[in-house]
Amino acid sequence: MSLSPISAALDALRAGRPILVADDEHRENEGDVILSAALATPEWIAWTVRHSSGFICAPMPAEWADRLDLPPMVETNEDARGTAYTVSVDASTGVTTGISAADRARTLTVLADPDAVPTSLIRPGHILPLRAVDGGVRERSGHTEAAVELMRLAGLEPVGAIAEVVAEDGSMMRLPGLLELGERDGVPVITIEQLIAHLDETDPRPAAASEGGARRRVSLRAEAHVPTSHGSFRFRAYKDRVTGTDHIAVVSGELGDDAPLVRVHSECLTGEAFGSLKCECGPQLDAALDAIDENGGIVIYMRGHEGRGIGLINKLRAYQLQERGLDTLDANLALGLPADARDYAAAAGILADLGVDSIRLLTNNSDKVSQLRDLGLDIVEQVPLLVGVGANNHQYLATKRDRMGHIIDGAELDAALARTEAAGAATAAAAPAEPALPATTTPAQNTETPA
């Protein structure tokens, strides 16, 4: 039992047959059935359901989903892998309940029809479309992107059908099981790593193409000058074409050839709107805006990053666990969530749209630096940002330093805490004493019955 060549997989797809695709053992370490949505048949959809979870999705390019009016399923994507689900659909004609193999095959062929319009579908339904990132598997090495890449390589409409393969005991099937299933049923088995190597060999991407792909990740939707308490800035609103999330770039001054100061800031409702002392997000945003007002630069405000990408409700659940003694990292893991689920591809796209490829990054987070470098940005300097330290978040910041790779000097952290506590004590000492309340007498109770 061995892997099939990419050519055999493409031949199977052109014939309307499925293939099995395994991903990286360090990612999901699982296999998906992938077949052409345009050539879907009840027979192969039934086979897919028998050997999978039965949860069939339809990967497609973002612009294809836009044409069919398929918005993201939720405003804030809390999925650990950032899977870009849209609203579910059925074909508007030619189906009954929508769940049978024949009905799902019909819906898939409608989704892949280049002449289909939004009214060709009804919502909700039994097929889950997925938005693929523009850069394909070389930007995001998932089955969603692999399906779209494979359809294009096969000369088919760029819409696939995918489902996760499960073993007989209900667990996810790994590569040895996929090879056995493929040999038994005559289905080619490949890996995403193979696909990436094939693309690198047959379609090497120059740097300019990579930058263009980053720029296509977002689209500029609005721009205005906004006076704030920190200064007057140019606000540019972007739509993430993969997730549907809106982001803001706050720009100060003219962007020249020199690397500007840039803060990529994650949304934090509790810290920024309510002044939560459990984090330093509010003071960090204030300090970043003050810095670009003074020196010029950009603050990119990333929505959908609440709680390091796990969402507001899960963040509060994590806070509950922290009250019981867990630190910020273990609390996330105890909830079955990643320590940090944030993705910065949209930030790279915004910077590409602004014509910026070299930056001075205002952050303590070494993972953010690594991700942005992997996305093609030249980070000439990492500028630390240690503000907002207090008794309520000192341990939180120490955890980020000790367990999450944040560059925070221990002595500076302790000194910042001491300064905050000293300032609080000085403020309390300078406050005027509360005036004594005047003595009052209690009026005699009127015991007469009112007329």
One Martini backbone bead per residue (centre of mass of N, CA, C, O) as a GRO file, in nm:
protein
  451
    1MET     BB    1   0.093   0.038   0.026
    2SER     BB    2   0.050   0.353  -0.146
    3LEU     BB    3   0.085   0.637  -0.283
    4SER     BB    4  -0.041   0.843  -0.512
    5PRO     BB    5  -0.035   1.017  -0.777
    6ILE     BB    6  -0.155   1.312  -0.882
    7SER     BB    7  -0.255   1.214  -1.161
    8ALA     BB    8  -0.454   0.999  -1.048
    9ALA     BB    9  -0.633   1.196  -0.893
   10LEU     BB   10  -0.721   1.368  -1.139
   11ASP     BB   11  -0.852   1.139  -1.299
   12ALA     BB   12  -1.070   1.072  -1.090
   13LEU     BB   13  -1.209   1.349  -1.085
   14ARG     BB   14  -1.283   1.354  -1.392
   15ALA     BB   15  -1.463   1.077  -1.338
   16GLY     BB   16  -1.624   1.128  -1.053
   17ARG     BB   17  -1.422   1.041  -0.838
   18PRO     BB   18  -1.274   0.974  -0.554
   19ILE     BB   19  -1.056   1.090  -0.295
   20LEU     BB   20  -0.776   1.071  -0.067
   21VAL     BB   21  -0.681   1.315   0.194
   22ALA     BB   22  -0.396   1.391   0.370
   23ASP     BB   23  -0.262   1.547   0.638
   24ASP     BB   24  -0.089   1.678   0.875
   25GLU     BB   25   0.019   1.546   1.176
   26HIS     BB   26   0.030   1.860   1.301
   27ARG     BB   27  -0.264   1.906   1.258
   28GLU     BB   28  -0.523   1.686   1.215
   29ASN     BB   29  -0.458   1.399   1.121
   30GLU     BB   30  -0.636   1.345   0.846
   31GLY     BB   31  -0.905   1.236   0.630
   32ASP     BB   32  -1.046   1.308   0.304
   33VAL     BB   33  -1.300   1.329   0.103
   34ILE     BB   34  -1.268   1.400  -0.255
   35LEU     BB   35  -1.485   1.576  -0.487
   36SER     BB   36  -1.674   1.670  -0.743
   37ALA     BB   37  -1.945   1.872  -0.759
   38ALA     BB   38  -2.015   1.868  -1.066
   39LEU     BB   39  -1.986   1.520  -1.054
   40ALA     BB   40  -2.196   1.439  -0.866
   41THR     BB   41  -2.326   1.135  -0.720
   42PRO     BB   42  -2.519   0.924  -0.546
   43GLU     BB   43  -2.314   0.693  -0.522
   44TRP     BB   44  -2.065   0.864  -0.407
   45ILE     BB   45  -2.217   0.994  -0.174
   46ALA     BB   46  -2.289   0.731  -0.031
   47TRP     BB   47  -1.996   0.642   0.010
   48THR     BB   48  -1.913   0.887   0.177
   49VAL     BB   49  -2.112   0.844   0.411
   50ARG     BB   50  -2.012   0.556   0.495
   51HIS     BB   51  -1.689   0.678   0.537
   52SER     BB   52  -1.809   0.905   0.723
   53SER     BB   53  -1.971   1.151   0.906
   54GLY     BB   54  -2.175   1.299   0.679
   55PHE     BB   55  -2.028   1.579   0.661
   56ILE     BB   56  -2.087   1.791   0.394
   57CYS     BB   57  -1.871   1.989   0.202
   58ALA     BB   58  -1.810   2.309  -0.003
   59PRO     BB   59  -1.554   2.412  -0.156
   60MET     BB   60  -1.460   2.762  -0.234
   61PRO     BB   61  -1.426   3.047  -0.355
   62ALA     BB   62  -1.500   3.354  -0.239
   63GLU     BB   63  -1.628   3.469  -0.507
   64TRP     BB   64  -1.833   3.241  -0.536
   65ALA     BB   65  -1.983   3.293  -0.269
   66ASP     BB   66  -2.063   3.583  -0.336
   67ARG     BB   67  -2.237   3.521  -0.588
   68LEU     BB   68  -2.432   3.327  -0.391
   69ASP     BB   69  -2.477   3.450  -0.115
   70LEU     BB   70  -2.241   3.334   0.115
   71PRO     BB   71  -2.220   3.385   0.421
   72PRO     BB   72  -2.118   3.365   0.713
   73MET     BB   73  -2.237   3.190   0.978
   74VAL     BB   74  -2.053   3.382   1.156
   75GLU     BB   75  -1.905   3.660   1.286
   76THR     BB   76  -1.749   3.474   1.502
   77ASN     BB   77  -1.477   3.268   1.468
   78GLU     BB   78  -1.410   2.976   1.690
   79ASP     BB   79  -1.248   2.804   1.521
   80ALA     BB   80  -0.939   2.665   1.550
   81ARG     BB   81  -0.897   2.657   1.211
   82GLY     BB   82  -1.083   2.868   1.057
   83THR     BB   83  -1.333   2.759   0.938
   84ALA     BB   84  -1.530   2.884   0.651
   85TYR     BB   85  -1.833   2.894   0.709
   86THR     BB   86  -2.145   2.894   0.584
   87VAL     BB   87  -2.433   2.882   0.499
   88SER     BB   88  -2.667   2.661   0.451
   89VAL     BB   89  -2.773   2.432   0.175
   90ASP     BB   90  -3.009   2.401  -0.096
   91ALA     BB   91  -3.167   2.325  -0.351
   92SER     BB   92  -3.453   2.476  -0.497
   93THR     BB   93  -3.441   2.230  -0.696
   94GLY     BB   94  -3.465   1.873  -0.712
   95VAL     BB   95  -3.572   1.829  -0.412
   96THR     BB   96  -3.666   1.730  -0.098
   97THR     BB   97  -3.520   1.715   0.200
   98GLY     BB   98  -3.181   1.712   0.127
   99ILE     BB   99  -3.034   1.433   0.257
  100SER     BB  100  -2.993   1.270   0.035
  101ALA     BB  101  -2.779   1.170  -0.201
  102ALA     BB  102  -2.934   1.299  -0.436
  103ASP     BB  103  -2.976   1.580  -0.309
  104ARG     BB  104  -2.674   1.645  -0.255
  105ALA     BB  105  -2.581   1.620  -0.544
  106ARG     BB  106  -2.758   1.845  -0.651
  107THR     BB  107  -2.645   2.076  -0.478
  108LEU     BB  108  -2.353   2.054  -0.578
  109THR     BB  109  -2.409   2.116  -0.879
  110VAL     BB  110  -2.518   2.399  -0.825
  111LEU     BB  111  -2.266   2.519  -0.685
  112ALA     BB  112  -2.088   2.452  -0.963
  113ASP     BB  113  -2.255   2.648  -1.124
  114PRO     BB  114  -2.179   2.932  -1.311
  115ASP     BB  115  -2.509   3.009  -1.345
  116ALA     BB  116  -2.565   3.047  -1.067
  117VAL     BB  117  -2.780   3.179  -0.816
  118PRO     BB  118  -2.906   3.259  -0.518
  119THR     BB  119  -3.198   3.128  -0.603
  120SER     BB  120  -3.075   2.827  -0.639
  121LEU     BB  121  -3.102   2.858  -0.324
  122ILE     BB  122  -3.149   2.741   0.008
  123ARG     BB  123  -3.208   2.864   0.354
  124PRO     BB  124  -3.136   2.613   0.490
  125GLY     BB  125  -2.935   2.300   0.487
  126HIS     BB  126  -2.712   2.003   0.387
  127ILE     BB  127  -2.485   2.204   0.291
  128LEU     BB  128  -2.139   2.318   0.351
  129PRO     BB  129  -1.994   2.581   0.272
  130LEU     BB  130  -1.656   2.692   0.177
  131ARG     BB  131  -1.395   2.923   0.228
  132ALA     BB  132  -1.123   2.987   0.048
  133VAL     BB  133  -0.816   3.076   0.021
  134ASP     BB  134  -0.637   3.234  -0.222
  135GLY     BB  135  -0.345   3.084  -0.164
  136GLY     BB  136  -0.405   2.817  -0.069
  137VAL     BB  137  -0.199   2.560   0.049
  138ARG     BB  138   0.041   2.780   0.078
  139GLU     BB  139  -0.131   2.928   0.312
  140ARG     BB  140  -0.349   2.681   0.366
  141SER     BB  141  -0.324   2.337   0.484
  142GLY     BB  142  -0.619   2.245   0.379
  143HIS     BB  143  -0.892   2.082   0.247
  144THR     BB  144  -1.026   2.323   0.123
  145GLU     BB  145  -0.784   2.412  -0.057
  146ALA     BB  146  -0.727   2.139  -0.190
  147ALA     BB  147  -0.990   2.111  -0.348
  148VAL     BB  148  -0.959   2.363  -0.527
  149GLU     BB  149  -0.686   2.293  -0.650
  150LEU     BB  150  -0.769   2.019  -0.778
  151MET     BB  151  -0.988   2.124  -0.967
  152ARG     BB  152  -0.803   2.306  -1.132
  153LEU     BB  153  -0.600   2.086  -1.222
  154ALA     BB  154  -0.850   1.917  -1.361
  155GLY     BB  155  -1.046   2.134  -1.510
  156LEU     BB  156  -1.256   2.226  -1.298
  157GLU     BB  157  -1.471   2.337  -1.108
  158PRO     BB  158  -1.397   2.522  -0.794
  159VAL     BB  159  -1.577   2.271  -0.661
  160GLY     BB  160  -1.624   2.075  -0.380
  161ALA     BB  161  -1.627   1.763  -0.189
  162ILE     BB  162  -1.628   1.703   0.170
  163ALA     BB  163  -1.512   1.442   0.409
  164GLU     BB  164  -1.458   1.283   0.702
  165VAL     BB  165  -1.284   1.010   0.787
  166VAL     BB  166  -1.393   0.702   0.939
  167ALA     BB  167  -1.390   0.460   1.148
  168GLU     BB  168  -1.561   0.200   1.287
  169ASP     BB  169  -1.530   0.348   1.587
  170GLY     BB  170  -1.542   0.678   1.500
  171SER     BB  171  -1.274   0.753   1.438
  172MET     BB  172  -1.018   0.893   1.296
  173MET     BB  173  -0.865   0.843   0.998
  174ARG     BB  174  -0.562   0.738   0.911
  175LEU     BB  175  -0.330   0.662   0.683
  176PRO     BB  176  -0.339   0.350   0.696
  177GLY     BB  177  -0.651   0.336   0.654
  178LEU     BB  178  -0.659   0.488   0.385
  179LEU     BB  179  -0.488   0.287   0.223
  180GLU     BB  180  -0.677   0.046   0.263
  181LEU     BB  181  -0.933   0.172   0.141
  182GLY     BB  182  -0.815   0.246  -0.135
  183GLU     BB  183  -0.739  -0.044  -0.223
  184ARG     BB  184  -1.020  -0.177  -0.195
  185ASP     BB  185  -1.180   0.074  -0.381
  186GLY     BB  186  -0.998   0.232  -0.588
  187VAL     BB  187  -0.867   0.487  -0.424
  188PRO     BB  188  -0.691   0.752  -0.420
  189VAL     BB  189  -0.388   0.849  -0.233
  190ILE     BB  190  -0.306   1.156  -0.072
  191THR     BB  191  -0.125   1.455   0.007
  192ILE     BB  192  -0.072   1.779   0.083
  193GLU     BB  193   0.231   1.769   0.053
  194GLN     BB  194   0.225   1.670  -0.238
  195LEU     BB  195   0.067   1.908  -0.356
  196ILE     BB  196   0.270   2.128  -0.285
  197ALA     BB  197   0.507   2.007  -0.442
  198HIS     BB  198   0.366   2.017  -0.717
  199LEU     BB  199   0.322   2.324  -0.724
  200ASP     BB  200   0.620   2.408  -0.690
  201GLU     BB  201   0.707   2.266  -0.959
  202THR     BB  202   0.470   2.383  -1.167
  203ASP     BB  203   0.401   2.666  -0.970
  204PRO     BB  204   0.592   2.894  -0.907
  205ARG     BB  205   0.613   3.164  -0.671
  206PRO     BB  206   0.654   3.470  -0.673
  207ALA     BB  207   0.663   3.734  -0.466
  208ALA     BB  208   0.440   3.899  -0.611
  209ALA     BB  209   0.219   3.682  -0.591
  210SER     BB  210   0.210   3.669  -0.284
  211GLU     BB  211   0.127   3.964  -0.239
  212GLY     BB  212  -0.135   3.948  -0.404
  213GLY     BB  213  -0.268   3.736  -0.221
  214ALA     BB  214  -0.275   3.908   0.033
  215ARG     BB  215  -0.448   4.140  -0.082
  216ARG     BB  216  -0.701   3.951  -0.152
  217ARG     BB  217  -0.796   3.887   0.142
  218VAL     BB  218  -0.881   4.189   0.114
  219SER     BB  219  -1.126   4.465   0.125
  220LEU     BB  220  -1.195   4.784   0.057
  221ARG     BB  221  -1.490   4.974   0.189
  222ALA     BB  222  -1.371   5.222   0.373
  223GLU     BB  223  -1.314   5.589   0.432
  224ALA     BB  224  -1.191   5.803   0.709
  225HIS     BB  225  -1.184   6.084   0.911
  226VAL     BB  226  -1.084   6.060   1.270
  227PRO     BB  227  -1.138   6.203   1.562
  228THR     BB  228  -0.950   6.173   1.866
  229SER     BB  229  -0.800   6.156   2.182
  230HIS     BB  230  -0.516   6.080   2.016
  231GLY     BB  231  -0.617   6.185   1.734
  232SER     BB  232  -0.593   6.219   1.384
  233PHE     BB  233  -0.733   5.978   1.159
  234ARG     BB  234  -0.717   5.711   0.927
  235PHE     BB  235  -0.990   5.513   0.832
  236ARG     BB  236  -0.982   5.161   0.733
  237ALA     BB  237  -1.213   4.938   0.590
  238TYR     BB  238  -1.220   4.580   0.608
  239LYS     BB  239  -1.273   4.274   0.426
  240ASP     BB  240  -1.278   3.944   0.486
  241ARG     BB  241  -1.301   3.705   0.229
  242VAL     BB  242  -1.315   3.448   0.420
  243THR     BB  243  -1.473   3.537   0.706
  244GLY     BB  244  -1.620   3.841   0.698
  245THR     BB  245  -1.450   4.026   0.857
  246ASP     BB  246  -1.401   4.329   1.021
  247HIS     BB  247  -1.147   4.577   0.972
  248ILE     BB  248  -0.899   4.815   1.107
  249ALA     BB  249  -0.713   5.096   0.983
  250VAL     BB  250  -0.492   5.309   1.157
  251VAL     BB  251  -0.374   5.615   1.018
  252SER     BB  252  -0.054   5.794   1.044
  253GLY     BB  253   0.035   5.966   0.812
  254GLU     BB  254   0.288   5.907   0.590
  255LEU     BB  255   0.379   5.640   0.378
  256GLY     BB  256   0.689   5.539   0.324
  257ASP     BB  257   0.995   5.371   0.299
  258ASP     BB  258   0.990   5.340   0.581
  259ALA     BB  259   0.947   5.164   0.861
  260PRO     BB  260   0.669   5.139   1.027
  261LEU     BB  261   0.471   5.168   1.289
  262VAL     BB  262   0.314   4.861   1.421
  263ARG     BB  263  -0.014   4.755   1.529
  264VAL     BB  264  -0.150   4.434   1.611
  265HIS     BB  265  -0.482   4.435   1.730
  266SER     BB  266  -0.686   4.272   1.954
  267GLU     BB  267  -0.985   4.225   2.034
  268CYS     BB  268  -1.132   4.378   2.356
  269LEU     BB  269  -1.405   4.434   2.526
  270THR     BB  270  -1.332   4.423   2.831
  271GLY     BB  271  -1.077   4.620   2.814
  272GLU     BB  272  -1.193   4.867   2.628
  273ALA     BB  273  -1.498   4.915   2.735
  274PHE     BB  274  -1.467   4.813   3.067
  275GLY     BB  275  -1.175   4.807   3.204
  276SER     BB  276  -1.026   4.558   3.244
  277LEU     BB  277  -0.770   4.412   3.475
  278LYS     BB  278  -0.694   4.118   3.341
  279CYS     BB  279  -0.566   4.308   3.127
  280GLU     BB  280  -0.373   4.520   2.870
  281CYS     BB  281  -0.540   4.616   2.615
  282GLY     BB  282  -0.628   4.905   2.658
  283PRO     BB  283  -0.347   5.037   2.710
  284GLN     BB  284  -0.224   4.937   2.443
  285LEU     BB  285  -0.407   5.093   2.253
  286ASP     BB  286  -0.347   5.373   2.360
  287ALA     BB  287  -0.037   5.364   2.316
  288ALA     BB  288  -0.045   5.312   2.010
  289LEU     BB  289  -0.198   5.570   1.929
  290ASP     BB  290   0.007   5.766   2.050
  291ALA     BB  291   0.251   5.669   1.882
  292ILE     BB  292   0.132   5.733   1.592
  293ASP     BB  293   0.080   6.031   1.646
  294GLU     BB  294   0.388   6.099   1.693
  295ASN     BB  295   0.532   5.891   1.450
  296GLY     BB  296   0.362   5.728   1.300
  297GLY     BB  297   0.135   5.486   1.147
  298ILE     BB  298  -0.016   5.160   1.252
  299VAL     BB  299  -0.343   5.033   1.343
  300ILE     BB  300  -0.458   4.703   1.367
  301TYR     BB  301  -0.795   4.601   1.402
  302MET     BB  302  -0.885   4.279   1.520
  303ARG     BB  303  -1.148   4.110   1.454
  304GLY     BB  304  -1.218   3.797   1.612
  305HIS     BB  305  -0.990   3.798   1.877
  306GLU     BB  306  -1.127   3.720   2.116
  307GLY     BB  307  -0.947   3.554   2.337
  308ARG     BB  308  -0.741   3.457   2.122
  309GLY     BB  309  -1.000   3.345   1.930
  310ILE     BB  310  -1.250   3.217   2.127
  311GLY     BB  311  -1.423   3.432   2.243
  312LEU     BB  312  -1.624   3.572   2.475
  313ILE     BB  313  -1.751   3.330   2.621
  314ASN     BB  314  -1.491   3.161   2.649
  315LYS     BB  315  -1.339   3.372   2.809
  316LEU     BB  316  -1.526   3.365   3.059
  317ARG     BB  317  -1.480   3.066   3.112
  318ALA     BB  318  -1.177   3.100   3.162
  319TYR     BB  319  -1.205   3.288   3.404
  320GLN     BB  320  -1.337   3.083   3.589
  321LEU     BB  321  -1.085   2.895   3.595
  322GLN     BB  322  -0.890   3.111   3.709
  323GLU     BB  323  -1.044   3.135   3.985
  324ARG     BB  324  -0.942   2.816   4.040
  325GLY     BB  325  -0.607   2.841   3.934
  326LEU     BB  326  -0.576   2.876   3.647
  327ASP     BB  327  -0.425   2.962   3.377
  328THR     BB  328  -0.461   3.097   3.065
  329LEU     BB  329  -0.373   2.835   2.919
  330ASP     BB  330  -0.515   2.602   3.082
  331ALA     BB  331  -0.802   2.707   3.045
  332ASN     BB  332  -0.823   2.659   2.745
  333LEU     BB  333  -0.750   2.355   2.746
  334ALA     BB  334  -0.987   2.267   2.937
  335LEU     BB  335  -1.196   2.361   2.696
  336GLY     BB  336  -1.068   2.260   2.416
  337LEU     BB  337  -0.866   2.495   2.351
  338PRO     BB  338  -0.657   2.701   2.227
  339ALA     BB  339  -0.422   2.917   2.334
  340ASP     BB  340  -0.400   3.024   2.017
  341ALA     BB  341  -0.630   3.127   1.737
  342ARG     BB  342  -0.475   3.326   1.574
  343ASP     BB  343  -0.488   3.515   1.263
  344TYR     BB  344  -0.276   3.728   1.024
  345ALA     BB  345  -0.357   3.746   0.719
  346ALA     BB  346  -0.525   4.010   0.713
  347ALA     BB  347  -0.297   4.196   0.806
  348ALA     BB  348  -0.117   4.143   0.562
  349GLY     BB  349  -0.326   4.247   0.356
  350ILE     BB  350  -0.341   4.538   0.459
  351LEU     BB  351  -0.041   4.608   0.422
  352ALA     BB  352  -0.038   4.552   0.119
  353ASP     BB  353  -0.251   4.770   0.047
  354LEU     BB  354  -0.053   4.999   0.179
  355GLY     BB  355   0.250   4.924   0.083
  356VAL     BB  356   0.357   4.727   0.319
  357ASP     BB  357   0.674   4.521   0.398
  358SER     BB  358   0.802   4.704   0.635
  359ILE     BB  359   0.844   4.675   0.999
  360ARG     BB  360   0.758   4.802   1.325
  361LEU     BB  361   0.674   4.595   1.592
  362LEU     BB  362   0.419   4.629   1.840
  363THR     BB  363   0.541   4.380   2.063
  364ASN     BB  364   0.566   4.071   2.276
  365ASN     BB  365   0.489   3.861   2.044
  366SER     BB  366   0.656   3.607   1.885
  367ASP     BB  367   0.429   3.472   1.716
  368LYS     BB  368   0.349   3.719   1.555
  369VAL     BB  369   0.617   3.754   1.419
  370SER     BB  370   0.626   3.477   1.278
  371GLN     BB  371   0.365   3.494   1.115
  372LEU     BB  372   0.434   3.755   0.955
  373ARG     BB  373   0.687   3.641   0.825
  374ASP     BB  374   0.545   3.400   0.683
  375LEU     BB  375   0.367   3.631   0.519
  376GLY     BB  376   0.626   3.836   0.415
  377LEU     BB  377   0.732   4.011   0.640
  378ASP     BB  378   0.949   4.276   0.739
  379ILE     BB  379   1.096   4.267   1.061
  380VAL     BB  380   1.315   4.504   1.191
  381GLU     BB  381   1.136   4.544   1.467
  382GLN     BB  382   1.082   4.480   1.815
  383VAL     BB  383   0.847   4.655   2.007
  384PRO     BB  384   0.782   4.708   2.313
  385LEU     BB  385   0.464   4.662   2.533
  386LEU     BB  386   0.455   4.785   2.866
  387VAL     BB  387   0.131   4.803   2.996
  388GLY     BB  388  -0.111   4.783   3.247
  389VAL     BB  389   0.008   4.699   3.514
  390GLY     BB  390  -0.122   4.471   3.771
  391ALA     BB  391  -0.250   4.274   4.017
  392ASN     BB  392  -0.465   4.132   3.808
  393ASN     BB  393  -0.216   4.073   3.563
  394HIS     BB  394   0.068   3.975   3.644
  395GLN     BB  395   0.037   3.663   3.610
  396TYR     BB  396  -0.056   3.667   3.318
  397LEU     BB  397   0.211   3.791   3.207
  398ALA     BB  398   0.396   3.569   3.316
  399THR     BB  399   0.272   3.342   3.147
  400LYS     BB  400   0.334   3.463   2.871
  401ARG     BB  401   0.638   3.454   2.921
  402ASP     BB  402   0.684   3.144   3.025
  403ARG     BB  403   0.459   2.986   2.806
  404MET     BB  404   0.432   3.200   2.525
  405GLY     BB  405   0.696   3.384   2.440
  406HIS     BB  406   0.707   3.650   2.571
  407ILE     BB  407   0.872   3.968   2.570
  408ILE     BB  408   0.938   3.988   2.920
  409ASP     BB  409   1.080   4.152   3.164
  410GLY     BB  410   1.087   4.080   3.490
  411ALA     BB  411   1.183   4.351   3.610
  412GLU     BB  412   0.985   4.529   3.451
  413LEU     BB  413   0.729   4.400   3.558
  414ASP     BB  414   0.777   4.463   3.859
  415ALA     BB  415   0.814   4.770   3.822
  416ALA     BB  416   0.536   4.826   3.701
  417LEU     BB  417   0.379   4.731   3.945
  418ALA     BB  418   0.503   4.927   4.150
  419ARG     BB  419   0.413   5.187   4.007
  420THR     BB  420   0.111   5.133   4.017
  421GLU     BB  421   0.086   5.107   4.327
  422ALA     BB  422   0.209   5.385   4.396
  423ALA     BB  423   0.004   5.554   4.241
  424GLY     BB  424  -0.243   5.453   4.399
  425ALA     BB  425  -0.147   5.548   4.679
  426ALA     BB  426  -0.115   5.849   4.609
  427THR     BB  427  -0.406   5.899   4.528
  428ALA     BB  428  -0.532   5.817   4.799
  429ALA     BB  429  -0.375   6.029   4.977
  430ALA     BB  430  -0.482   6.289   4.804
  431ALA     BB  431  -0.752   6.242   4.886
  432PRO     BB  432  -1.018   6.359   5.015
  433ALA     BB  433  -1.198   6.353   5.273
  434GLU     BB  434  -1.477   6.245   5.388
  435PRO     BB  435  -1.748   6.389   5.478
  436ALA     BB  436  -1.939   6.435   5.730
  437LEU     BB  437  -2.235   6.353   5.830
  438PRO     BB  438  -2.504   6.488   5.925
  439ALA     BB  439  -2.703   6.513   6.169
  440THR     BB  440  -3.000   6.330   6.243
  441THR     BB  441  -3.348   6.328   6.275
  442THR     BB  442  -3.620   6.150   6.371
  443PRO     BB  443  -3.921   6.161   6.294
  444ALA     BB  444  -4.215   6.150   6.403
  445GLN     BB  445  -4.454   5.927   6.400
  446ASN     BB  446  -4.742   5.900   6.219
  447THR     BB  447  -5.049   5.766   6.368
  448GLU     BB  448  -5.244   5.880   6.192
  449THR     BB  449  -5.527   5.850   6.014
  450PRO     BB  450  -5.597   5.915   5.716
  451ALA     BB  451  -5.858   6.073   5.545
   0.00000   0.00000   0.00000
